[in-house]
Amino acid sequence: MEKTPRQKLLPSLFIFIGMIIIGINSIIKGIDQHETWRIVLASISVVMFAIGIALIFIYTKKQEKASV
């Protein structure tokens, strides 16, 4: 049984979600400890991971439509 593109991306999705959770946790710790550099870096990383996830889903939807 061959895996679909979505099944192939599932492990990557879990890694991305985990990284977003770590980034949000870093933002919260930065706010608690008044560390601006931590807040800025964590915010940038969370945004970049979110954009990556969105691009992956857009790409897989286009691939599925093209194969149908």
MMTF fields as JSON, N, C-alpha, C and O atoms, coordinates in Angstrom:
{
  "mmtfVersion": "1.0.0",
  "mmtfProducer": "UNKNOWN",
  "numBonds": 271,
  "numAtoms": 272,
  "numGroups": 68,
  "numChains": 1,
  "numModels": 1,
  "chainsPerModel": [1],
  "groupsPerChain": [68],
  "chainIdList": ["A"],
  "bondAtomList": [4, 2, 8, 6, 12, 10, 16, 14, 20, 18, 24, 22, 28, 26, 32, 30, 36, 34, 40, 38, 44, 42, 48, 46, 52, 50, 56, 54, 60, 58, 64, 62, 68, 66, 72, 70, 76, 74, 80, 78, 84, 82, 88, 86, 92, 90, 96, 94, 100, 98, 104, 102, 108, 106, 112, 110, 116, 114, 120, 118, 124, 122, 128, 126, 132, 130, 136, 134, 140, 138, 144, 142, 148, 146, 152, 150, 156, 154, 160, 158, 164, 162, 168, 166, 172, 170, 176, 174, 180, 178, 184, 182, 188, 186, 192, 190, 196, 194, 200, 198, 204, 202, 208, 206, 212, 210, 216, 214, 220, 218, 224, 222, 228, 226, 232, 230, 236, 234, 240, 238, 244, 242, 248, 246, 252, 250, 256, 254, 260, 258, 264, 262, 268, 266],
  "bondOrderList": [1, 1, 1, 1, 1, 1, 1, 1, 1, 1, 1, 1, 1, 1, 1, 1, 1, 1, 1, 1, 1, 1, 1, 1, 1, 1, 1, 1, 1, 1, 1, 1, 1, 1, 1, 1, 1, 1, 1, 1, 1, 1, 1, 1, 1, 1, 1, 1, 1, 1, 1, 1, 1, 1, 1, 1, 1, 1, 1, 1, 1, 1, 1, 1, 1, 1, 1],
  "groupList": [{"groupName": "MET", "atomNameList": ["N", "CA", "C", "O"], "elementList": ["N", "C", "C", "O"], "formalChargeList": [0, 0, 0, 0], "bondAtomList": [1, 0, 2, 1, 3, 2], "bondOrderList": [1, 1, 2], "singleLetterCode": "M", "chemCompType": "L-PEPTIDE LINKING"}, {"groupName": "GLU", "atomNameList": ["N", "CA", "C", "O"], "elementList": ["N", "C", "C", "O"], "formalChargeList": [0, 0, 0, 0], "bondAtomList": [1, 0, 2, 1, 3, 2], "bondOrderList": [1, 1, 2], "singleLetterCode": "E", "chemCompType": "L-PEPTIDE LINKING"}, {"groupName": "LYS", "atomNameList": ["N", "CA", "C", "O"], "elementList": ["N", "C", "C", "O"], "formalChargeList": [0, 0, 0, 0], "bondAtomList": [1, 0, 2, 1, 3, 2], "bondOrderList": [1, 1, 2], "singleLetterCode": "K", "chemCompType": "L-PEPTIDE LINKING"}, {"groupName": "THR", "atomNameList": ["N", "CA", "C", "O"], "elementList": ["N", "C", "C", "O"], "formalChargeList": [0, 0, 0, 0], "bondAtomList": [1, 0, 2, 1, 3, 2], "bondOrderList": [1, 1, 2], "singleLetterCode": "T", "chemCompType": "L-PEPTIDE LINKING"}, {"groupName": "PRO", "atomNameList": ["N", "CA", "C", "O"], "elementList": ["N", "C", "C", "O"], "formalChargeList": [0, 0, 0, 0], "bondAtomList": [1, 0, 2, 1, 3, 2], "bondOrderList": [1, 1, 2], "singleLetterCode": "P", "chemCompType": "L-PEPTIDE LINKING"}, {"groupName": "ARG", "atomNameList": ["N", "CA", "C", "O"], "elementList": ["N", "C", "C", "O"], "formalChargeList": [0, 0, 0, 0], "bondAtomList": [1, 0, 2, 1, 3, 2], "bondOrderList": [1, 1, 2], "singleLetterCode": "R", "chemCompType": "L-PEPTIDE LINKING"}, {"groupName": "GLN", "atomNameList": ["N", "CA", "C", "O"], "elementList": ["N", "C", "C", "O"], "formalChargeList": [0, 0, 0, 0], "bondAtomList": [1, 0, 2, 1, 3, 2], "bondOrderList": [1, 1, 2], "singleLetterCode": "Q", "chemCompType": "L-PEPTIDE LINKING"}, {"groupName": "LEU", "atomNameList": ["N", "CA", "C", "O"], "elementList": ["N", "C", "C", "O"], "formalChargeList": [0, 0, 0, 0], "bondAtomList": [1, 0, 2, 1, 3, 2], "bondOrderList": [1, 1, 2], "singleLetterCode": "L", "chemCompType": "L-PEPTIDE LINKING"}, {"groupName": "SER", "atomNameList": ["N", "CA", "C", "O"], "elementList": ["N", "C", "C", "O"], "formalChargeList": [0, 0, 0, 0], "bondAtomList": [1, 0, 2, 1, 3, 2], "bondOrderList": [1, 1, 2], "singleLetterCode": "S", "chemCompType": "L-PEPTIDE LINKING"}, {"groupName": "PHE", "atomNameList": ["N", "CA", "C", "O"], "elementList": ["N", "C", "C", "O"], "formalChargeList": [0, 0, 0, 0], "bondAtomList": [1, 0, 2, 1, 3, 2], "bondOrderList": [1, 1, 2], "singleLetterCode": "F", "chemCompType": "L-PEPTIDE LINKING"}, {"groupName": "ILE", "atomNameList": ["N", "CA", "C", "O"], "elementList": ["N", "C", "C", "O"], "formalChargeList": [0, 0, 0, 0], "bondAtomList": [1, 0, 2, 1, 3, 2], "bondOrderList": [1, 1, 2], "singleLetterCode": "I", "chemCompType": "L-PEPTIDE LINKING"}, {"groupName": "GLY", "atomNameList": ["N", "CA", "C", "O"], "elementList": ["N", "C", "C", "O"], "formalChargeList": [0, 0, 0, 0], "bondAtomList": [1, 0, 2, 1, 3, 2], "bondOrderList": [1, 1, 2], "singleLetterCode": "G", "chemCompType": "PEPTIDE LINKING"}, {"groupName": "ASN", "atomNameList": ["N", "CA", "C", "O"], "elementList": ["N", "C", "C", "O"], "formalChargeList": [0, 0, 0, 0], "bondAtomList": [1, 0, 2, 1, 3, 2], "bondOrderList": [1, 1, 2], "singleLetterCode": "N", "chemCompType": "L-PEPTIDE LINKING"}, {"groupName": "ASP", "atomNameList": ["N", "CA", "C", "O"], "elementList": ["N", "C", "C", "O"], "formalChargeList": [0, 0, 0, 0], "bondAtomList": [1, 0, 2, 1, 3, 2], "bondOrderList": [1, 1, 2], "singleLetterCode": "D", "chemCompType": "L-PEPTIDE LINKING"}, {"groupName": "HIS", "atomNameList": ["N", "CA", "C", "O"], "elementList": ["N", "C", "C", "O"], "formalChargeList": [0, 0, 0, 0], "bondAtomList": [1, 0, 2, 1, 3, 2], "bondOrderList": [1, 1, 2], "singleLetterCode": "H", "chemCompType": "L-PEPTIDE LINKING"}, {"groupName": "TRP", "atomNameList": ["N", "CA", "C", "O"], "elementList": ["N", "C", "C", "O"], "formalChargeList": [0, 0, 0, 0], "bondAtomList": [1, 0, 2, 1, 3, 2], "bondOrderList": [1, 1, 2], "singleLetterCode": "W", "chemCompType": "L-PEPTIDE LINKING"}, {"groupName": "VAL", "atomNameList": ["N", "CA", "C", "O"], "elementList": ["N", "C", "C", "O"], "formalChargeList": [0, 0, 0, 0], "bondAtomList": [1, 0, 2, 1, 3, 2], "bondOrderList": [1, 1, 2], "singleLetterCode": "V", "chemCompType": "L-PEPTIDE LINKING"}, {"groupName": "ALA", "atomNameList": ["N", "CA", "C", "O"], "elementList": ["N", "C", "C", "O"], "formalChargeList": [0, 0, 0, 0], "bondAtomList": [1, 0, 2, 1, 3, 2], "bondOrderList": [1, 1, 2], "singleLetterCode": "A", "chemCompType": "L-PEPTIDE LINKING"}, {"groupName": "TYR", "atomNameList": ["N", "CA", "C", "O"], "elementList": ["N", "C", "C", "O"], "formalChargeList": [0, 0, 0, 0], "bondAtomList": [1, 0, 2, 1, 3, 2], "bondOrderList": [1, 1, 2], "singleLetterCode": "Y", "chemCompType": "L-PEPTIDE LINKING"}],
  "groupTypeList": [0, 1, 2, 3, 4, 5, 6, 2, 7, 7, 4, 8, 7, 9, 10, 9, 10, 11, 0, 10, 10, 10, 11, 10, 12, 8, 10, 10, 2, 11, 10, 13, 6, 14, 1, 3, 15, 5, 10, 16, 7, 17, 8, 10, 8, 16, 16, 0, 9, 17, 10, 11, 10, 17, 7, 10, 9, 10, 18, 3, 2, 2, 6, 1, 2, 17, 8, 16],
  "groupIdList": [1, 2, 3, 4, 5, 6, 7, 8, 9, 10, 11, 12, 13, 14, 15, 16, 17, 18, 19, 20, 21, 22, 23, 24, 25, 26, 27, 28, 29, 30, 31, 32, 33, 34, 35, 36, 37, 38, 39, 40, 41, 42, 43, 44, 45, 46, 47, 48, 49, 50, 51, 52, 53, 54, 55, 56, 57, 58, 59, 60, 61, 62, 63, 64, 65, 66, 67, 68],
  "secStructList": [7, 7, 7, 7, 2, 2, 2, 2, 2, 2, 2, 2, 2, 2, 2, 2, 2, 2, 2, 2, 2, 2, 2, 2, 2, 2, 2, 2, 2, 2, 2, 2, 2, 6, 7, 2, 2, 2, 2, 2, 2, 2, 2, 2, 2, 2, 2, 2, 2, 2, 2, 2, 2, 2, 2, 2, 2, 2, 2, 2, 2, 2, 2, 2, 2, 2, 2, 7],
  "xCoordList": [0.842, 0.0, 0.892, 1.75, 0.667, 1.476, 0.914, -0.301, 1.819, 1.393, 1.019, 1.648, -0.025, -0.424, 0.52, 1.226, 0.54, 1.404, 1.119, 2.041, -0.135, -0.454, 0.113, 0.574, 0.082, 0.644, 2.157, 2.737, 2.793, 4.234, 4.625, 5.707, 3.76, 4.07, 3.68, 3.988, 3.018, 2.548, 3.677, 3.534, 4.782, 5.864, 6.416, 6.709, 6.557, 7.044, 6.074, 6.492, 4.792, 3.786, 3.902, 3.815, 4.098, 4.256, 5.501, 5.478, 6.575, 7.797, 7.549, 7.957, 6.884, 6.59, 5.697, 5.941, 4.684, 3.794, 4.559, 4.351, 5.438, 6.269, 7.163, 7.337, 7.729, 8.586, 7.788, 8.284, 6.569, 5.719, 5.389, 5.386, 5.112, 4.83, 6.05, 5.911, 7.236, 8.459, 8.648, 9.05, 8.36, 8.483, 7.51, 7.878, 6.283, 5.299, 5.717, 5.559, 6.244, 6.743, 7.897, 7.983, 8.775, 9.871, 9.36, 9.909, 8.313, 7.719, 7.193, 7.41, 6.507, 5.94, 7.049, 6.943, 8.113, 9.227, 9.923, 10.34, 10.051, 10.664, 9.852, 10.418, 8.54, 7.682, 7.82, 7.908, 7.838, 7.96, 9.289, 9.345, 10.369, 11.7, 12.136, 13.275, 11.267, 11.526, 12.772, 13.629, 12.853, 13.961, 13.447, 12.836, 13.699, 13.195, 13.781, 13.066, 15.056, 15.692, 15.036, 14.885, 14.645, 13.998, 12.623, 12.225, 11.909, 10.569, 10.654, 9.876, 11.604, 11.739, 12.137, 11.532, 13.149, 13.596, 12.527, 12.334, 11.836, 10.789, 9.624, 9.036, 9.289, 8.196, 8.538, 7.699, 9.764, 10.194, 10.142, 9.679, 10.614, 10.62, 9.203, 8.936, 8.299, 6.915, 6.276, 5.58, 6.503, 5.937, 6.518, 5.786, 7.823, 8.447, 7.921, 7.665, 7.76, 7.215, 5.762, 5.363, 4.978, 3.581, 3.501, 2.675, 4.347, 4.378, 4.805, 4.26, 5.766, 6.216, 5.105, 4.933, 4.352, 3.236, 2.187, 1.67, 1.877, 0.878, 1.342, 0.551, 2.605, 3.113, 3.09, 2.796, 3.393, 3.363, 1.946, 1.748, 0.954, -0.414, -0.906, -1.62, -0.54, -0.933, -0.32, -0.994, 0.948, 1.637, 1.01, 0.808, 0.696, 0.113, -1.288, -1.666, -2.059, -3.395, -3.293, -4.07, -2.335, -2.136, -1.698, -2.135, -0.841, -0.387, -1.542, -1.648, -2.403, -3.542, -4.528, -5.077, -4.752, -5.666, -5.077, -5.809, -3.771, -3.133, -3.153, -3.208, -3.109, -3.082, -4.485, -4.613, -5.527, -6.901, -7.336, -8.463],
  "yCoordList": [-1.176, 0.0, 1.245, 1.417, 2.08, 3.285, 4.399, 4.549, 5.179, 6.276, 7.486, 7.773, 8.191, 9.417, 10.534, 10.39, 11.647, 12.766, 13.27, 13.669, 13.254, 13.704, 12.753, 13.195, 11.463, 10.501, 10.64, 10.421, 10.997, 11.194, 12.431, 12.468, 13.441, 14.684, 14.68, 15.632, 13.643, 13.603, 13.721, 14.506, 12.994, 13.174, 14.6, 15.158, 15.182, 16.558, 17.527, 18.494, 17.27, 18.126, 18.09, 19.129, 16.9, 16.787, 17.529, 18.161, 17.458, 18.181, 19.679, 20.396, 20.168, 21.595, 22.057, 23.113, 21.293, 21.671, 21.699, 22.593, 20.731, 20.724, 21.947, 22.529, 22.336, 23.521, 24.794, 25.707, 24.855, 26.02, 26.069, 27.145, 24.921, 24.882, 25.343, 26.093, 24.903, 25.34, 26.844, 27.523, 27.368, 28.807, 29.613, 30.651, 29.146, 29.843, 29.802, 30.786, 28.675, 28.567, 29.553, 30.155, 29.723, 30.68, 32.111, 32.934, 32.409, 33.75, 34.015, 35.091, 33.04, 33.207, 33.395, 34.263, 32.593, 32.74, 34.084, 34.706, 34.535, 35.838, 36.966, 37.926, 36.864, 37.886, 37.858, 38.906, 36.653, 36.533, 37.081, 37.703, 36.848, 37.252, 38.593, 39.011, 39.261, 40.574, 40.546, 41.426, 39.525, 39.393, 39.65, 38.781, 40.832, 41.241, 40.39, 40.034, 40.058, 39.279, 37.906, 37.407, 37.293, 35.985, 36.091, 35.227, 37.146, 37.349, 37.533, 36.942, 38.356, 38.642, 37.388, 37.075, 36.669, 35.472, 34.389, 33.736, 34.194, 33.175, 33.56, 32.698, 34.835, 35.29, 35.057, 34.603, 35.367, 35.157, 33.669, 33.301, 32.818, 31.384, 30.823, 29.985, 31.278, 30.797, 31.209, 30.41, 32.434, 32.905, 32.113, 31.732, 31.863, 31.116, 29.679, 29.168, 29.029, 27.671, 27.655, 26.746, 28.642, 28.702, 28.891, 28.264, 29.741, 29.947, 28.656, 28.307, 27.959, 26.684, 25.658, 24.97, 25.548, 24.604, 24.979, 24.114, 26.26, 26.704, 26.392, 25.928, 26.642, 26.368, 24.873, 24.482, 24.05, 22.604, 22.139, 21.352, 22.627, 22.213, 22.729, 22.018, 23.936, 24.475, 23.631, 23.305, 23.279, 22.477, 21.098, 20.623, 20.444, 19.101, 19.144, 18.233, 20.172, 20.273, 20.433, 19.834, 21.239, 21.406, 20.098, 19.77, 19.35, 18.069, 17.065, 16.313, 17.054, 16.134, 16.482, 15.594, 17.779, 18.193, 17.855, 17.478, 17.988, 17.692, 16.2, 15.81, 15.358, 13.917, 13.342, 12.211, 14.091, 13.595, 13.775, 13.42],
  "zCoordList": [0.0, 0.0, 0.0, 0.865, -0.968, -1.103, -0.235, -0.102, 0.356, 1.213, 0.363, -0.655, 0.812, 0.138, 0.571, 1.568, -0.167, 0.232, 1.649, 2.359, 2.059, 3.417, 4.466, 5.518, 4.191, 5.137, 5.228, 6.291, 4.136, 4.142, 4.948, 5.533, 4.984, 5.68, 7.15, 7.867, 7.61, 8.986, 10.015, 10.952, 9.897, 10.885, 10.878, 11.935, 9.701, 9.609, 10.269, 10.904, 10.12, 10.734, 12.254, 12.909, 12.815, 14.261, 14.74, 15.796, 13.981, 14.347, 14.304, 15.217, 13.257, 13.157, 14.306, 14.889, 14.632, 15.728, 17.047, 17.867, 17.253, 18.454, 18.535, 19.606, 17.405, 17.396, 17.671, 18.33, 17.175, 17.466, 18.951, 19.548, 19.552, 20.991, 21.787, 22.753, 21.39, 22.064, 21.903, 22.847, 20.712, 20.479, 21.325, 21.875, 21.431, 22.258, 23.721, 24.443, 24.155, 25.52, 25.749, 26.819, 24.77, 24.881, 24.954, 25.687, 24.198, 24.261, 25.668, 26.225, 26.235, 27.576, 28.606, 29.473, 28.523, 29.463, 29.278, 30.255, 28.038, 27.781, 28.384, 28.909, 28.315, 28.912, 30.433, 31.074, 31.008, 32.469, 32.977, 34.038, 32.21, 32.651, 32.061, 32.269, 31.341, 30.739, 29.838, 29.916, 28.989, 28.052, 26.638, 26.016, 26.154, 24.844, 23.726, 22.789, 23.805, 22.746, 22.601, 21.486, 23.724, 23.671, 23.027, 22.245, 23.356, 22.794, 21.285, 20.536, 20.842, 19.407, 18.634, 17.609, 19.117, 18.405, 18.376, 17.351, 19.487, 19.524, 18.619, 17.964, 18.577, 17.708, 16.239, 15.46, 15.875, 14.489, 14.14, 13.06, 15.047, 14.755, 14.64, 13.778, 15.501, 15.433, 14.114, 13.487, 13.69, 12.42, 11.252, 10.338, 11.276, 10.18, 10.109, 9.019, 11.26, 11.258, 10.778, 10.05, 11.178, 10.741, 9.224, 8.56, 8.689, 7.241, 6.537, 5.49, 7.105, 6.525, 6.478, 5.471, 7.554, 7.586, 6.546, 5.838, 6.455, 5.482, 4.056, 3.235, 3.763, 2.418, 2.102, 0.972, 3.077, 2.854, 2.526, 1.6, 3.287, 3.018, 1.667, 0.959, 1.308, 0.0, -1.114, -2.092, -0.966, -1.975, -2.114, -3.232, -0.992, -1.072, -1.667, -2.404, -1.369, -1.976, -3.489, -4.233, -3.945, -5.382, -6.021, -7.124, -5.341, -5.88, -5.955, -6.924, -4.939, -4.957, -6.063, -6.715, -6.273, -7.345, -8.714, -9.629, -8.854, -10.137, -10.439, -11.605, -9.405, -9.637, -9.858, -10.327, -9.533, -9.702, -11.094, -11.44]
}
